[in-house]
């Protein structure tokens, strides 16, 4: 009888222990669900705008985290909900619908959101340069380290770009762009533009992508491929890559004088735009920090002033959503959306 009682007590203790372990293992899946805070409006400074596959909008801010808008409610996520940093510079999505948030203030890590929880991806230093169709690329930081992130779905790698020939300045990567042929482009400050095709690196180090206006480098903050396959690196020139002219030279590009300064004045700084996009009509749109938005339809340039309370505002970025609508991120005035005639401030 005593033996039976002891055995029964042991079994009960074992079951209790197992249940306790199971509860502890399952707890993180429910205890850290990031519900966020419902808010009436966006923070003042919006760095990035993104619309995911489910048509949900995400707004990355300068210092107040990220905002999610599903058409009904605006929800704010910050570090208290598991976000890595309250400054968000980049927002991207993988094929599974996970959303990634990168910050210039948080080196060696990126936040991943699976719809319920935030996970911090910690990077490992590597020389494992590769280029797969499913890779995701992010800027590392604005520090002069010449590094970028590559995420293959399993590991977040920190990779260091090779220095361009004959230029030994320390440099930062300010922009990353994937072209139609799946090549990756890196815009730097101050050593030009680098193209990586999965096998080799090629550099464009012309003066207009290194020393802007002979007054110091602003950095290549924007890279766009137009309908003809030519590239724009926030300068007054456009570049053809591996065209019939380059085949006869020792360069992989041809540099063309194009629209010049956006306002036509060669002593202005309107060739140093921060962000660009191509709309559904194949028109190019350029965002400047202090001089509004400019549209180029292949023949003429049109300026759009952006104002809040009748005052011109400073801008960060331009984004085309799933419907082809254009959005602006601004320095101190939230987000704006183009209504076909002008840019209006986004409000609930």
N, C-alpha and C positions, 0 to 999 in steps of 0.2 A: 504493500500500500504506500509506504513512504517513498519507494522507488518510483511508483506511478505519479505521485504528487510532484516529485522532483522533476521527472520528465515533462509533465504537463506545464510546470512553472517555467522550465527551460524553453519549451516551445512557445509559450505566451511571450516570454521575454524576447525570443528571437523574432517573432512576428512584429512585436512592438518596435524593435530595433529596425527591422526592414522597412516598416511603414514610415518610421521617422526619417530614415535615409531617403526613401522615395520622396517624401514631402520636401526635404531639403534640396533634392535634385530638381524638383519641378518648380520650386519657388521662384527662381530667377526668371522663368518664362512668364510669370504673371506679376511678380512684385515690381518689375521695372518697366512695365508698359508705359510708353511716353504718350500721355494724353494731351499735353500742351495746355496753354491758357488761351481761352477765347478772348479776342481783343476787338475793339471797334475800328481800328485803323492800323495801317502799316507804320513802322518806324520811319524816321525822317530820311535816313540815308540808305538807299537800296543799291547794292553793288551788282546783283545779278537777278535775272528773271528767267524762269524755266517752266515749261508745261510738260507734264509727263504723259505716258501712254493712255492714262485714264482721264486725260484732259484736266487734271488738277494742276493749279498754278503753285509755284514755289518762288518765294522772294528772299534772296540772301541779303542781309543787311551789313552795315559797317560795324555795328557794335551791339545790336539787339537780337542776334540770332537769326533764325529763319522763320518765314511765315508760310503757312499752307492755306490755300483758298480753293474750296471745292464748288464754288458757286453759291454756297449758302452761308458758311461760317468762315471766319478768318482766325486761324489758330497759330499761336506763337510758340516756337520751341527754342529753348536756350540751354545753357550748360546745366541748369538745374533739372532738365529733363533727359540729360544724357548726351546732348550735343557737345562735340569736342571743344568748340570755340565759338564765341558770340560774333565773331567776324566771319562772314562767308563770302568768298570770292568766286567760287565755281560750284555749279550744280549739274550733275549728270545722272544718267539712268542706265542700268544694264538691261539685258534681254529678259531678265526675270522680273523686272519692275522694281528692283532695289534702287534707292536714291542715294547718291553720294555727295558729300559736302566737303569742300576743301577750303582751307583758310591760310592766308599768307602769314598769320600769326601763330600757326601750329605746324611746326616742321616735324617731319618723320611720322605723320599720322593723318588719317582721314576718317570722317564719320560716315558710317553706312546705316541707312534706315530701311528696315524691311516692311514697313507699314505699321509696326507695333513698337519696336524697340530700336534704340541706337546702339551700334557696335563700333568701337574704335579699332580701325585697322592700323597696326603698327608696321612701319616700313623696315625693310632690311636693305643694307647697302649691297650693291651688286654691280657686276659688269655684264650681266646677262641681257645684252641688247638683243631684242627680237621684235618682230612685228607680225602679230596675228590679227585676223579680222575682228576678233572679240575683245582685244586689248582695250583698256581704258587709260587715257593719258591725262595727267593733271600737272599744273605748275607746282613746283616745290615750295618756293617762297620768292620774295623779291630781293633776297640777299644775293650778293655777288658770288654764288657758288656754282653756277652753271649746271644745276641739277633739275631733274624732272622725276615724276612718278610714272611707273607703268604698273597697272594692275591686271593680272591675267585671270582673275576670278578666284584665285586661291591665295596668291602672295602679292603684297604691295612692295614693289622694288623701288629703291632710289638709285637712279642712274645719272652718271656725270657725262655731259657732252664733251667730246673732244674739242680742243681749241681750234679755231680756224687758222689756216696757214698765214704766217707773217703777222698775226695779231696776238698779242700776249696779255691783253687786258683781262682782269677778272670780269666776269659778266653774269648777268641774271637772265632767266627765261621769263619773258613777260607775256607770251601768247603761244598757244598750241593749236594747230589746225590740221585736220585730215582732209586731203583732197579727194577728188573723184576716183583716182587710181589707187586709193588707200595709202598713199605716202603720208608721212607725218612731217609737218613743218614746225619749226621752233623760231619764234621771234625773240630776239635778245636785246639787251641793253648793255654795252654799246657796240657789239661786234657783228651785227647784221642778222642774216636769216640763214637757218640751217635746214636742209632737206634730208630726211632719212627714209630710205626705201626698203629697209629690212636687211640690207647688205652693206651699204656704204653711206657716208655722210658727204654732202656737198654744200658749200657755203656761198652765199652772196654777200659780199662785203663792200658794195659800192657806197660812196659817200652819203647818198640819200637814205641809207638804212643804218648808218652809223652816226655821223655827225650832222644833225639836222640844223640847217641854216647857219652852220659854222658857229653855233652858240651852245655847244654841248649836246649830249644825246638825250632825247626824250624816250628812246626805246621803241622797238617795233611792238606795239600793243594790239595791232589788228592785222589779220591775214585773211584775205577773201579771194576765192576763185570765181571769176565772172563766167557768163554764159559761153564765152569763146575759149575758156580754159586758161585765160591769162590771170596773173596774180597781182594783187594790190597789197602793198605793205605800208599802209598809212603814209604814203608819200605822193608826190606829184608825178611819179613814174609808174608804169605798169610793166610787168615782166612776162615774156613768153618763155615757156620751158620746153626745151628740146624741139624747137620748131625748125623749119628749113634753113633759117639763118644760122642757128647754133651748130648745125651739122657741119658747117663749113668753118667753124671757129674752134677755139680751145675752151670755150665756156658752154655750160649747159643751159644758158638763158640768153635772151636778147632783151635789152633795156630800151623801153620806148618812152619818149616824152609824151605825156598824155594830157590830162586836163589842167595840169599845173596846180597852183594854189586854188582852193575851192572858190575863193572870191575873185580870182583872176589877178591878184596883186602878188607879185613875186617877193615883196618884202613882208608879207604877212606870215602868220604861223598856222594857217588853216590847212596846211598839208599834213599837220601832225594830229590826226584824229585818233580817238581812243578806241573806237569800236566801229564795225561795219557789218552790213548784212545785205543780201540780195533778196528782193521781194518776189512775189509770184509773177510779176511782169518783167523780171530780169533787170530791174533798175537797181542801181547801187545806192545804198544809204550810208552816210558817214556821220558819226557823232563826235563833236568836239567838246572839250570841257567847258569853255566859256562862250562859244559862238554858235550854239544851236545845232540843228540837224541839217544836213545837206543831201539832196537827192540828185543823182546823175542818171539820165535816161539814155545815155549814149550820144546825145547831141547837146543838151543844155543842162545847166546846173540850177537847182532851185533851193533856196534857203528857207528853213522853217524855224522861226524863233519859238522858244519854249518858255512860257511864263507861268508864274504862280502869283496871284494877287497883283497882276500887271507889272511884275518885275521879272527880268530875265534870270534864269536859274542855271546852275552848273550841272553837267551831266556826266554819268559814268559809262553807260553801256546802252546798246540797242539789241533787241531780240525779236525774232519772228516766231510766232506760236504755231500750233498745229493747223489753225485756220488761215494762216498767212497774215494775221494782224501783227502790227508792230508795237513794241513796248520799249519804254525807256527806263533805265535806272538812273536816279539822280543823287546828287550829293546831299541835299538837305530837304528835299521836297517829295519824298516817296517815289511812287511809280506813275508813269504817264502812258496813255494808250492813244494810238493814232485813229481818228475817226473818219479819215479820208480827206480831210481838209486841214486839220490841225491836231496837235497833241493835247489831250485833256488829262487832268489828274485823275488817277484811279481812286474811287471811293466806293464804299459798300452801299 
